[in-house]
């Protein structure tokens, strides 16, 4: 669903260095996590999905 990817991109654009991010059980969580870990800025993140 392309609109979910757009929502995820918008959410990730709000994250700045030093921020703490909690991703709730939203339907776009996988897209958000994928974008965060693929970004050069956030490469060191460890993301656990349950």
C-alpha positions in Angstrom: 0.0 0.0 0.0 1.8 3.1 -1.2 0.1 5.5 1.2 1.5 3.6 4.2 5.0 4.1 2.8 4.3 7.8 2.5 3.0 8.0 6.1 6.2 6.1 7.2 8.4 8.5 5.3 6.7 11.5 6.9 7.0 9.9 10.4 10.7 9.1 9.9 11.4 12.7 8.7 10.4 13.9 12.1 13.0 11.8 14.0 16.2 13.8 14.8 19.5 12.6 16.2 19.2 11.8 19.9 15.5 11.2 19.8 14.0 8.2 21.4 11.4 6.5 19.3 8.6 4.1 20.4 6.7 2.4 17.7 3.3 1.2 18.9 1.3 -1.5 17.2 0.3 0.7 14.3 -0.2 -0.8 10.9 2.8 1.1 9.4 5.3 0.0 12.0 7.2 -2.3 9.6 7.6 0.4 7.0 8.8 2.9 9.7 11.3 0.4 11.1 12.6 -0.5 7.6 13.1 3.2 6.8 14.8 3.9 10.1 17.4 1.1 9.8 18.1 1.7 6.1 18.9 5.4 6.8 22.6 6.2 7.1 21.8 8.4 10.1 20.1 5.6 12.0 22.3 2.6 10.9 23.4 1.9 14.5 19.8 1.4 15.7 18.6 -1.9 17.0 15.0 -2.4 16.4 13.0 -5.2 17.9 9.7 -6.1 16.5 7.3 -8.3 18.4 
